[in-house]
Each structure stands twice: as structure tokens, then as C-alpha cells.
Amino acid sequence: MNNKKTQVGVFFLLAGLSLVGLMVLNGCKKKTEPSAPPETQQPASTTIEQTTCPVMGGAVNKNLFVEYKEKKVYFCCAECKTEFGKNPEKYLDKLPQFAKQK
């Protein structure tokens, strides 16, 4: 009888750990920003695409951005987004979308 209780306890422990693991994995999925309707998007020929983070130089994550002077500035991580917010003017020369404003 004691062996049966141990087996049931182990089963529920493993089931609980599995559920916690699934919740953690599900919570880490990145949320995406809905795309703008086609009539508000600029044509590709006039859009200057930013591909590198102005702070650290890594590849950008299109879900991490701020709007600065009516233009989106993308970052590789949340820390770079915070750093940019402290002194945005410091990074403008690294951003293609601001190249004409120099």
C-alpha cells in the first residue's frame, strides 16, 4: 500500500512539474505588433530600413522600438532601448532613417 502511495505521489509531482514547465515556456513567447493597414505603410522604395542596433550594433528585434521624431528606432534588446532613451541624439548618426537630418 505504501508503494502505491509513493507511485501516485511521484506521478502528481511529475505532472505538476510538467505543467509549470509548459507555463514558463508559453510565457516566454514574444508578442508581435500588428502590422499597419496597407494604406498607411510607406512604399518599400522610400523606406530606409534599420538593420543594426544604434547602441550595441547587433541585429535589431522589430518588436523592440521607440518612436523618436516621428520615426521608429529599433533595438536588439530592452537594455539598449533604455540606454537610447537617456540621450537619443548621441545615436542619431548611426541611424539611416535620420541620415538626411544631419
N, C-alpha and C positions, 0 to 999 in steps of 0.2 A: 504494500500500500504506500509506503514511504517513497519507493522508487517511482511510482506512478505520479505522486505529487511533485517530485523533482522534475520529471519529464514535462509535466504541464507548466511548471514554473519556468523552465528553460524555454519552452515554446512561446509563452507570452513575453518573456524578456526579449527574445529574438524578433518577435513580431513588432514589439514596441520600438526597438532599435531601428528596424527597417522603416517604420513609419516616420520616425524622426529624421532619418537619412533622406527619405523622399521629400519631406517638407523643406529641409535645408537646400537640397538641390533645386527644388522648384522655386524657392525664394530667391535664388541667385540668377535666375534668367533675366536678361536685360530687357527692359521695356523699350519699345520703339516709338518714335514720334510719328504720328500720322502724317502722310505726305500732303502737301498743299494741293488744292484743286488745280487742274491743268491750266486754267485761265490766269492763275496768279504766279505760275512758275515762269522764270525767265528762259528765253531760248538758250540752248547749250552754247551757241557761238558767242554770247555776251557774258556768260557766267565764267568767272575766274575761280577755278576750283583750288581750295586749300587742301593740301595732302599731308603737310607736316605740322606738328605742334609748334607754336611760336616760342614756347618756354623751354621744352626739352628736345625738340627736334624729332620726336618719334612719330609714327603713323597716327593719324587722328582717328578718333571714335566719333562718328557722325551723331551719336546720341549725347555727346558732351559738348555743349556750346553755350556761348553768351551772345547777345545782340549788342554790338558796340557801334555807335554812329550808324545805325540802321543796317548793319551788315553782320552776318553770323561769323563768329570766330570759333573754330573747333579746337579741341584739345585731346591729348592722349589719355589723360586721367583727371580725376577731380582735384588733385593737388595742384596741377598746372592751371586749372580753371581758377582756383583760389589765388594763386600767385599772380596771374594776369590781372585779376581784379584789383590788386594793390597798386599797380602802376601800368595801365594799359598802353600808354604812349611809348613806353620802353620797348615794346614788342612790335609796334606797327611796321617797322622796316622789314620784318620777317614775314609779313602777310601780303600775299599777292592781291587780295581784294582792296588793299589800301595803297598800292604802288602808285597810283595816279595822284594821290593827295600829298605827295612829298613836296 
